[in-house]
Amino acid sequence: MITHSEMCGFLTEKEVNNMLTAIHPALYAANEIRYHLKRVFVVTNETKPALSPARSSEMRQNEAKLDSLLHDLTLMEYIGGNPIPVVFVSHLRTFLILYLLSL
């Protein structure tokens, strides 16, 4: 569990509570990250022409990194939700016992 003291300086106590009470905290955090990325890298009519491509490029790179993290999270949840095959467990036990007996 995440505590407010671990996130001190990054998130307010309310934001930590919102994340902990969310149905899927990781997706809630990703949504908040996307929201703040959009605010940081906003391009308006007042943005200098030289900065617009740089901001857009940074936004795309950060989105790609976030998507990669979410993809990895999805794979970990998939692996964690599947049981380990019985054959694998029996072989693991056998080799572990043999290894420990050989010490």
C-alpha positions as CSV (number, residue, x, y, z in Angstrom):
1,M,0.0,0.0,0.0
2,I,1.1,3.5,-0.8
3,T,1.2,6.0,2.0
4,H,1.1,9.7,1.9
5,S,4.6,9.9,3.4
6,E,6.0,7.9,0.4
7,M,4.5,10.4,-2.0
8,C,5.2,13.5,-0.1
9,G,6.2,16.3,-2.5
10,F,4.6,14.5,-5.5
11,L,1.0,13.9,-4.5
12,T,-1.3,15.5,-2.1
13,E,-3.0,13.4,0.6
14,K,-6.3,13.7,-1.4
15,E,-4.6,12.4,-4.6
16,V,-3.1,9.4,-2.7
17,N,-6.5,8.6,-1.2
18,N,-8.1,8.9,-4.7
19,M,-5.6,6.5,-6.1
20,L,-6.0,4.0,-3.3
21,T,-9.8,4.0,-3.6
22,A,-9.8,3.6,-7.3
23,I,-10.9,0.3,-8.8
24,H,-7.6,-0.1,-10.6
25,P,-5.0,2.2,-9.1
26,A,-2.4,1.8,-11.9
27,L,-4.9,2.9,-14.5
28,Y,-6.0,5.8,-12.4
29,A,-2.3,6.9,-12.0
30,A,-1.8,6.5,-15.8
31,N,-4.9,8.6,-16.5
32,E,-3.6,11.3,-14.1
33,I,-0.1,11.2,-15.8
34,R,-1.7,11.7,-19.2
35,Y,-3.8,14.6,-17.9
36,H,-0.7,16.3,-16.5
37,L,1.4,15.6,-19.6
38,K,-1.3,17.2,-21.7
39,R,-1.2,20.3,-19.5
40,V,2.7,20.5,-19.5
41,F,3.1,20.1,-23.3
42,V,0.1,22.1,-24.4
43,V,0.5,23.9,-27.8
44,T,-1.6,27.0,-28.3
45,N,-1.6,29.9,-30.7
46,E,0.6,31.7,-28.3
47,T,3.3,29.0,-28.3
48,K,6.5,30.0,-30.2
49,P,6.7,28.2,-33.6
50,A,10.1,26.8,-32.7
51,L,8.7,25.1,-29.5
52,S,5.7,23.5,-31.0
53,P,7.5,20.5,-32.7
54,A,9.7,19.9,-29.7
55,R,6.7,19.8,-27.3
56,S,4.7,17.5,-29.6
57,S,7.7,15.2,-29.9
58,E,8.2,15.1,-26.1
59,M,4.5,14.4,-25.7
60,R,4.7,11.5,-28.1
61,Q,7.8,10.0,-26.5
62,N,6.3,10.3,-23.0
63,E,3.0,8.7,-24.2
64,A,5.0,5.8,-25.8
65,K,6.8,5.2,-22.5
66,L,3.6,5.3,-20.5
67,D,2.0,2.9,-23.0
68,S,4.9,0.5,-22.7
69,L,4.6,0.6,-18.9
70,L,0.9,-0.2,-19.1
71,H,1.5,-3.0,-21.5
72,D,4.0,-4.5,-19.1
73,L,1.5,-4.1,-16.3
74,T,-1.1,-5.9,-18.3
75,L,1.3,-8.8,-19.0
76,M,2.2,-9.1,-15.3
77,E,-1.4,-9.2,-14.3
78,Y,-2.1,-11.9,-16.9
79,I,0.8,-14.0,-15.7
80,G,-0.1,-13.4,-12.1
81,G,-3.7,-14.5,-12.8
82,N,-2.8,-17.9,-14.3
83,P,-1.9,-20.9,-12.2
84,I,1.5,-22.5,-12.5
85,P,1.2,-25.9,-14.4
86,V,1.4,-29.0,-12.2
87,V,4.2,-30.5,-14.3
88,F,6.4,-27.4,-13.8
89,V,5.8,-27.4,-10.1
90,S,6.6,-31.1,-9.7
91,H,9.8,-30.7,-11.7
92,L,10.8,-27.6,-9.7
93,R,10.3,-29.5,-6.5
94,T,12.3,-32.4,-7.7
95,F,15.3,-30.4,-8.8
96,L,15.1,-28.2,-5.7
97,I,15.3,-31.2,-3.5
98,L,18.1,-32.7,-5.5
99,Y,20.0,-29.5,-5.3
100,L,19.5,-29.1,-1.6
101,L,20.6,-32.7,-1.0
102,S,23.8,-32.2,-3.0
103,L,24.9,-29.3,-0.8
